[in-house]
Amino acid sequence: MKMTYDPRYPSIEDLRKKAQKKIPGFAFDYLDGGCNEEINLRKNTDEIRQIEFKPRYIQPYSGAHLQTTVFGQTYEAPFGIAPVGLQGLIWPDAPRILAKAAYEHHIPFVLSTVSTATIEEIAEITEGEAWFQLYHPAEEQLRNQLLKRAADAGYKVLVILADVPTFGYRNKEIENGLSIPPRMTWRNVRQIMARPSWGIHTLLHGQPKFKTMLPYIPKGLNMHHLGLFMNSTFDGRLHEDRLKMLRDIWKDKLVIKGIAHEADVEKCIQIGLDGIIVSNHGGRQLDAGPSAIKTLQYLAPICKKRITIMMDSGLRSGPDIARALACGAEFVFLGRSFMYGVAALGKRGGTHTITILKRQLQQVIEQIGCEYVYQLPDFVLK
């Protein structure tokens, strides 16, 4: 796959700055912000960048290999695109753009239940290679319907979200009137008028909607009552019985995202889950908690050879990906980074972001003398 690249934006931070200039303030705040004082949002990236490598220069070297196998599937790089809710609010058609880029570069795209594309649309784009993240519904009937749709569409990996037992307290979203769904205030309208490109594209594609959920939403609800419906539809607090039921229903790979405690890891292993994704929801749920990299360093030895361990939250570059893999992650996911890319460059954003991350990651592992990404723990400076 040819990797197209725009030299004006050589880093994720460059894409972030461009995105901030291109989309309305309320959309950027939704993407960029965390909860409470945003302490953990900052810690996620700051603390991962404390990890350092010790390069080996005087040794035989056959070249760098990024391919990584997870759950029997070999991907062209050890990272994928994390699930993000309301992607179409950030940039119209964002989930389809990113799913297409992921498929073309042969990395996984994870669709959120509350994204703005349907289970079936993303399955068609990715020929069944996408993963599906489930926000656990309060009602078993709805849960079963969503799981059946995912299975029928060909999804092989189901990700169940653990770290949203309650919605985070996000100051910027409250100020902007961004509930579920977003509420347009005069302040927000003025921000849209200041970003005509976003406004025109949104007008052409239509108001972002929770498309996977449309068959279950009563007709004729106003914005307020739609928000109440969505809030009452999902019950994110998990327990053993729910996980056991999911394990019984879902016949393919089952992954849980947001695990942070060793006792929860042990329960997941006992129930027969296939993987965990260490995550703190990008710093959007609990400010008074550890960074994702700290949790990864703690849990990786517990998980080793017992359950596949992955990570998201705080990764913004190829060196960050290398650091996470060096700390024990077998695979990683990035969310904001890809959304910055799409917001900045539209249809070109997904491929451009993948190209940045691949090039940066390859440079790091070549520089330190590592040949395969699974060898990165051997190069950590301790």
C-alpha positions in Angstrom: 0.0 0.0 0.0 1.5 3.4 -1.1 1.8 5.7 1.9 0.8 9.2 0.9 2.4 11.9 3.1 1.9 15.6 3.4 5.2 17.2 4.6 3.4 20.2 6.0 2.2 18.1 8.9 5.1 15.8 9.9 3.8 15.1 13.4 0.6 14.4 15.3 1.0 17.7 17.1 1.0 19.5 13.7 -2.2 17.7 12.8 -3.7 18.7 16.2 -2.9 22.4 15.6 -4.4 22.2 12.1 -7.5 20.5 13.4 -8.0 23.2 16.1 -8.1 25.8 13.3 -10.4 23.8 11.1 -13.2 22.6 13.3 -15.5 24.5 15.8 -14.3 25.0 19.3 -16.9 22.8 20.9 -16.0 19.9 18.6 -12.3 20.4 19.3 -12.9 20.6 23.0 -14.9 17.3 22.9 -12.0 15.6 21.1 -9.1 17.2 22.9 -10.4 17.5 26.5 -10.3 15.3 29.6 -12.3 15.3 32.8 -12.1 17.5 35.9 -8.8 19.4 35.9 -7.4 17.2 33.0 -4.5 16.0 35.2 -4.6 12.5 33.9 -5.0 13.6 30.4 -1.6 15.3 30.6 0.0 12.5 32.7 -0.9 9.9 30.1 1.5 11.4 27.6 4.0 12.9 30.0 4.7 9.7 31.8 5.0 7.5 28.8 7.7 9.8 27.6 9.8 9.1 30.6 10.5 5.6 29.1 14.0 5.6 27.5 15.8 3.1 25.3 19.4 2.0 25.3 20.5 1.4 21.7 22.9 -1.2 20.5 25.0 -0.1 17.6 27.7 -2.7 17.3 25.8 -5.9 16.3 24.5 -7.6 13.2 21.3 -6.1 12.0 18.9 -7.5 9.3 16.3 -4.6 9.3 13.1 -3.5 11.1 9.9 -5.6 11.0 6.6 -3.9 12.1 4.3 -6.9 11.4 2.5 -8.1 14.5 0.2 -11.0 15.1 -2.8 -10.7 17.5 -5.5 -13.4 17.9 -4.1 -15.2 14.9 -4.3 -12.2 12.6 -1.1 -10.6 11.3 -1.2 -6.8 11.0 1.2 -4.6 9.1 2.0 -2.5 12.2 1.6 -3.1 16.0 -1.1 -0.4 16.3 -4.8 0.2 15.4 -7.4 2.8 15.5 -9.2 3.1 18.8 -13.0 3.5 19.2 -14.2 7.1 19.5 -17.8 8.1 20.0 -19.5 10.7 17.9 -16.7 10.7 15.3 -18.9 12.5 12.8 -19.1 15.5 15.1 -15.4 16.0 14.7 -15.4 15.6 10.9 -18.2 14.3 8.7 -17.8 10.7 7.5 -14.8 10.2 9.9 -15.5 6.6 10.8 -15.7 5.5 7.2 -12.6 7.5 6.3 -10.6 5.8 9.1 -12.0 2.4 8.5 -11.0 2.6 4.8 -7.5 3.7 5.7 -7.2 0.9 8.3 -8.3 -1.7 5.8 -5.9 -0.5 3.1 -3.0 -0.5 5.5 -4.1 -3.7 7.2 -4.4 -2.5 10.7 -7.5 -2.9 12.9 -10.2 -0.3 13.2 -12.4 -0.5 16.3 -16.0 0.8 15.9 -17.8 2.3 18.9 -21.4 1.5 19.6 -22.0 5.3 19.7 -20.0 6.3 16.6 -21.7 7.8 13.6 -21.5 4.8 11.2 -23.3 1.5 11.4 -22.0 -1.9 12.3 -22.8 -3.1 8.8 -21.2 -0.1 6.9 -17.9 -0.6 8.7 -17.9 -4.3 8.1 -18.4 -3.8 4.4 -15.6 -1.3 4.2 -13.2 -3.5 6.1 -14.5 -6.8 4.7 -15.1 -8.0 8.3 -11.7 -7.1 9.6 -12.9 -4.4 12.0 -13.4 -4.9 15.8 -16.6 -3.8 17.5 -16.7 -2.1 20.9 -19.9 -2.6 22.9 -21.3 0.0 25.3 -23.2 -2.5 27.5 -27.0 -1.9 27.2 -29.2 -1.9 30.2 -31.6 -4.4 28.5 -30.5 -7.9 27.5 -32.6 -7.9 24.4 -30.8 -4.8 23.0 -27.4 -6.4 23.9 -28.3 -9.6 22.1 -29.5 -7.7 19.0 -26.3 -5.7 18.8 -24.1 -8.8 19.2 -26.1 -10.7 16.6 -25.6 -7.8 14.1 -21.9 -7.8 14.8 -21.5 -11.5 14.4 -23.7 -11.6 11.2 -21.5 -8.8 9.8 -18.4 -10.8 10.3 -16.7 -9.1 13.3 -14.2 -11.5 14.9 -13.2 -9.4 17.9 -15.7 -7.9 20.4 -14.4 -5.2 22.9 -16.5 -4.7 26.0 -16.0 -1.3 27.7 -15.3 -1.5 31.4 -14.3 2.1 32.4 -17.6 4.0 32.0 -19.7 2.9 35.0 -20.7 6.6 35.1 -20.0 9.4 32.6 -17.0 11.6 33.4 -17.3 15.1 34.7 -16.0 17.1 31.7 -15.9 20.9 32.3 -15.5 21.9 28.7 -18.4 19.7 27.5 -20.7 21.1 30.2 -19.7 24.7 29.2 -20.3 23.9 25.5 -23.6 22.2 26.0 -22.2 18.9 24.7 -24.4 16.2 26.1 -25.6 13.1 24.3 -26.5 14.2 21.6 -24.8 17.7 21.2 -27.0 20.7 21.9 -26.6 23.7 19.6 -26.4 27.0 21.4 -25.8 30.5 19.9 -22.2 30.2 21.1 -21.8 27.0 19.2 -23.5 28.4 16.1 -21.0 31.3 16.1 -18.2 28.8 16.3 -19.6 26.9 13.3 -19.8 30.1 11.3 -16.1 30.7 12.0 -15.3 27.3 10.5 -17.1 27.3 7.1 -15.3 24.2 5.7 -16.6 22.1 8.6 -20.0 23.6 8.3 -20.3 22.9 4.6 -19.1 19.3 4.9 -21.5 18.7 7.8 -24.3 20.2 5.8 -23.6 17.9 2.9 -23.3 14.8 5.0 -26.1 15.7 7.4 -26.3 16.0 11.2 -24.2 13.4 12.9 -26.3 10.6 14.4 -25.8 7.4 16.4 -26.4 5.3 13.3 -25.9 1.9 14.9 -28.6 2.8 17.4 -31.1 4.4 15.0 -33.3 1.2 14.8 -33.9 1.3 18.6 -34.5 5.1 19.1 -38.2 6.1 19.3 -39.3 8.4 16.5 -39.9 12.1 17.0 -37.7 12.6 20.1 -36.4 16.2 20.5 -32.8 16.7 21.4 -33.5 16.7 25.2 -35.5 13.5 25.2 -33.0 11.8 22.8 -30.3 12.6 25.3 -32.4 11.1 28.1 -33.0 8.0 26.0 -29.4 7.4 25.3 -28.3 7.9 28.9 -30.9 5.4 30.1 -30.2 2.9 27.3 -26.6 2.0 28.4 -25.5 0.7 31.8 -21.7 0.6 31.7 -21.1 -1.0 35.1 -19.9 -4.6 34.6 -19.9 -7.6 36.9 -19.0 -11.2 36.7 -22.4 -12.4 35.6 -22.5 -10.0 32.7 -19.0 -11.0 31.5 -19.9 -14.7 31.8 -23.0 -14.1 29.8 -21.0 -12.3 27.1 -18.5 -15.1 27.1 -21.3 -17.6 26.5 -22.9 -15.5 23.7 -19.8 -14.3 21.8 -18.1 -17.2 20.1 -15.0 -15.3 18.8 -12.4 -13.2 20.6 -13.6 -11.3 23.6 -11.6 -8.3 24.9 -12.2 -6.0 27.8 -11.1 -2.4 27.7 -10.3 -0.2 30.7 -9.0 -2.8 33.2 -6.7 -1.3 35.9 -6.7 -3.7 38.9 -5.0 -7.0 39.2 -8.1 -8.6 40.8 -10.1 -7.7 37.7 -7.4 -9.2 35.5 -7.7 -12.5 37.4 -11.5 -12.5 37.0 -11.2 -11.9 33.3 -8.7 -14.8 33.0 -10.9 -17.1 35.0 -14.0 -16.3 32.9 -12.0 -17.0 29.7 -11.6 -13.6 28.1 -9.0 -13.4 25.3 -7.5 -10.0 26.0 -7.5 -6.8 27.9 -6.8 -3.2 26.8 -5.2 -1.2 29.5 -6.8 2.3 29.2 -8.1 5.1 31.3 -10.4 6.3 28.5 -7.9 8.9 27.4 -8.1 10.7 30.7 -11.8 11.4 30.3 -13.2 9.4 33.2 -11.0 9.5 36.3 -8.6 12.3 37.0 -7.5 10.9 40.3 -6.0 7.7 38.8 -2.8 6.5 37.3 -1.6 7.0 33.8 -2.2 4.2 31.4 1.5 3.5 31.1 1.8 3.1 34.8 -1.1 0.6 34.9 0.5 -1.2 31.9 3.8 -1.6 33.7 2.0 -3.0 36.7 -0.3 -5.4 34.9 2.0 -6.7 32.1 3.9 -9.2 34.3 0.6 -10.5 35.6 -0.8 -11.0 32.1 2.3 -12.5 30.5 1.5 -15.7 28.6 -1.9 -15.8 30.3 -4.0 -13.3 28.4 -3.2 -10.8 25.6 -2.5 -7.4 26.9 -2.9 -4.2 24.9 -3.0 -0.5 25.6 -4.4 2.9 24.6 -4.5 6.4 26.1 -1.7 9.0 25.8 0.0 7.7 22.6 0.8 10.5 20.2 3.8 9.3 18.1 5.8 6.4 16.9 8.2 6.7 19.8 5.2 6.5 22.2 4.1 3.3 20.5 7.6 1.8 20.9 7.6 2.8 24.6 4.3 1.1 25.2 5.4 -2.1 23.5 8.6 -2.0 25.4 6.6 -1.9 28.7 4.8 -5.1 27.9 1.9 -4.2 25.6 1.5 -6.7 22.7 -0.5 -4.2 20.6 -1.7 -0.6 21.0 -4.5 1.7 19.9 -4.6 5.5 19.2 -7.8 7.5 19.1 -7.3 11.2 19.3 -4.3 11.1 16.9 -6.4 9.7 14.1 -9.2 12.1 14.7 -6.7 15.0 14.6 -5.6 13.7 11.2 -9.1 13.4 9.8 -10.2 16.8 11.2 -7.0 18.4 9.7 -6.9 16.7 6.3 -10.3 15.1 5.7 -10.2 12.1 3.4 -6.4 12.1 3.4 -6.2 12.2 7.2 -6.3 8.5 8.0 -3.6 7.4 5.6 -1.4 10.4 6.5 -1.6 9.6 10.2 -0.8 5.9 9.7 2.2 7.0 7.5 3.5 9.3 10.2 3.2 6.6 12.9 4.8 3.9 10.8 7.7 6.0 9.7 8.4 7.2 13.2 8.1 3.8 14.7 10.4 2.2 12.1 13.0 4.9 12.7 13.0 4.3 16.4 13.5 0.5 16.2 16.1 0.9 13.4 18.0 3.5 15.5 18.2 1.3 18.6 19.1 -1.8 16.7 15.8 -3.7 17.3 14.6 -6.0 14.5 11.1 -7.1 15.7 8.7 -5.1 17.8 8.3 -7.9 20.3 12.0 -7.5 21.2 11.5 -3.9 22.4 11.4 -4.8 26.1 15.1 -5.8 25.7 16.1 -2.3 24.8 14.5 -0.4 27.7 16.8 1.6 30.0 16.1 0.5 33.5 
